[in-house]
Amino acid sequence: MAIRRNHYEAAFEEFLRRRRIPYVAVDEARRSLLEQASLKSMDFIVHAGSGEKLLVDVKGRRYPTAGNGGRWENWVTGDDVESLLRWEDVFGDGSRAVFAFAYDIDEGHEGDFDDTFDFRQKRYAFFGVTACDYKAVMTSRSPRWETFSVARKPFAELRSPIGTFL
C-alpha cells in the first residue's frame, strides 16, 4: 500500500484492497514525460474483472456541498482530462480512463447512497465516469483556474457506482 496523504485516495485504495481487486498505485510526485509532453499521472491502474485496465484518477469531494444547491461536486482541471485521455491512448486497446469521484459523506446523509465504504472514521461513496464521457459534456467552471464540471442532470446520467467498472 502506498503512503498517501490524500484521504480520498487512501480510502479508494483500501476499497480495492478489501475487495482483492488487483491494482498498481502510481507515484504522483512526478509528472511523466512522453513525446516531449508532460503528463499528469493517474492515481491507480486497476485490473478490472473484465480484463480491462482502468486508468483511474481519484477526485475527492464532500457530500453534500454548500452553494449552488449542489450535492454532487464533480469539477476537474483541463489537465486532468487531457492527461487521462492521453494515458488511455498510450495504454491502447483494453484500457479505459476513469474519474473515480470519492465522496466524503457528511453525517446524516448516508441514506442518500445504496453503497458506502467506511475508512478511518469516515464514510465514502465512490462513483465512476469515463474521461471520454466527462469531456463530451463538461463546461467551463473557472477559466482562471482552468476547471470544468458537468451539470447535475448529465452527471446523474453519466455516473455509476464504481463497482460497475470493476
VOVOVO-582881 format. One record per residue (C-alpha): residue in three letters; z, x, y. Coordinates in steps of 0.02 Angstrom, whole numbers, padded with zeros to 5 digits, always signed. Example, Ala and Ser with C-alpha at 12.3 -4.5 7.8 and 13.67 -1.06 7.14 Angstrom:
REM residues 2
ALA+00390+00615-00225 SER+00357+00684-00053 
REM end
This chain:
REM residues 166
MET+00000+00000+00000 ALA-00049+00071+00170 ILE+00082+00086+00305 ARG+00035-00050+00429 ARG+00117-00080+00595 ASN+00024-00244+00620 HIS+00124-00380+00531 TYR-00029-00489+00508 GLU-00121-00353+00412 ALA+00036-00311+00312 ALA+00054-00495+00264 PHE-00128-00507+00213 GLU-00113-00350+00108 GLU+00041-00418+00020 PHE-00052-00583-00007 LEU-00188-00485-00100 ARG-00062-00383-00198 ARG+00037-00533-00259 ARG-00123-00613-00321 ARG-00179-00450-00402 ILE-00343-00452-00307 PRO-00423-00278-00304 TYR-00442-00206-00130 VAL-00451-00046-00030 ALA-00356-00035+00134 VAL-00463+00053+00265 ASP-00389+00182+00384 GLU-00421+00107+00554 ALA-00357+00257+00651 ARG-00533+00324+00672 ARG-00697+00241+00711 SER-00836+00283+00589 LEU-00993+00371+00644 LEU-01151+00300+00572 GLU-01327+00348+00626 GLN-01267+00406+00796 ALA-01168+00245+00820 SER-00980+00224+00820 LEU-00919+00075+00718 LYS-00751-00008+00717 SER-00682-00005+00541 MET-00643-00160+00444 ASP-00464-00180+00379 PHE-00499-00207+00194 ILE-00636-00200+00064 VAL-00592-00336-00060 HIS-00669-00362-00232 ALA-00692-00550-00245 GLY-00687-00641-00411 SER-00874-00674-00391 GLY-00906-00486-00391 GLU-00944-00487-00206 LYS-00874-00351-00092 LEU-00787-00435+00054 LEU-00778-00330+00211 VAL-00625-00404+00294 ASP-00566-00390+00474 VAL-00395-00472+00493 LYS-00364-00564+00656 GLY-00183-00612+00684 ARG-00142-00765+00790 ARG+00007-00878+00821 TYR+00005-01060+00771 PRO+00015-01167+00870 THR-00037-01086+01032 ALA+00002-01143+01206 GLY-00128-01176+01338 ASN-00291-01272+01321 GLY-00202-01379+01192 GLY-00271-01255+01067 ARG-00188-01238+00899 TRP-00324-01130+00822 GLU-00346-00972+00924 ASN-00492-00877+00850 TRP-00553-00753+00979 VAL-00632-00587+00931 THR-00717-00449+01027 GLY-00903-00421+01031 ASP-00869-00252+00950 ASP-00776-00339+00807 VAL-00927-00449+00770 GLU-01062-00317+00788 SER-00968-00184+00690 LEU-00925-00301+00547 LEU-01105-00362+00534 ARG-01168-00183+00538 TRP-01049-00139+00395 GLU-01122-00285+00298 ASP-01295-00208+00320 VAL-01231-00037+00265 PHE-01147-00105+00108 GLY-01301-00211+00071 ASP-01328-00345-00060 GLY-01171-00411-00139 SER-01065-00385+00017 ARG-01007-00510+00146 ALA-00922-00481+00314 VAL-00774-00598+00339 PHE-00648-00626+00476 ALA-00480-00669+00398 PHE-00381-00766+00527 ALA-00197-00742+00488 TYR-00091-00874+00573 ASP+00094-00839+00601 ILE+00161-01017+00590 ASP+00298-01071+00709 GLU+00445-01158+00627 GLY+00418-01344+00612 HIS+00229-01331+00590 GLU+00223-01281+00407 GLY+00169-01457+00361 ASP+00004-01432+00452 PHE-00053-01322+00308 ASP-00086-01352+00123 ASP-00057-01170+00077 THR+00062-01049+00160 PHE+00124-00874+00120 ASP+00298-00808+00155 PHE+00319-00625+00202 ARG+00461-00536+00292 GLN+00545-00695+00355 LYS+00381-00763+00424 ARG+00262-00894+00358 TYR+00075-00869+00366 ALA-00085-00963+00330 PHE-00248-00870+00301 PHE-00422-00937+00338 GLY-00591-00852+00322 VAL-00752-00866+00420 THR-00904-00759+00385 ALA-00952-00648+00530 CYS-01130-00715+00521 ASP-01072-00896+00538 TYR-00950-00849+00676 LYS-01084-00760+00777 ALA-01202-00909+00763 VAL-01083-01023+00860 MET-00973-00907+00963 THR-00965-00923+01151 SER-00903-00804+01283 ARG-00717-00816+01315 SER-00696-00672+01437 PRO-00844-00571+01498 ARG-00724-00443+01572 TRP-00640-00411+01404 GLU-00799-00446+01303 THR-00711-00575+01197 PHE-00785-00726+01110 SER-00718-00881+01025 VAL-00776-01035+00932 ALA-00737-01210+00996 ARG-00611-01314+00900 LYS-00731-01430+00807 PRO-00856-01299+00747 PHE-00711-01186+00698 ALA-00636-01326+00594 GLU-00804-01343+00506 LEU-00826-01156+00477 ARG-00653-01101+00423 SER-00599-01111+00242 PRO-00436-01061+00159 ILE-00455-00876+00120 GLY-00436-00913-00066 THR-00609-00991-00068 PHE-00681-00819-00029 LEU-00577-00726-00156 
REM end
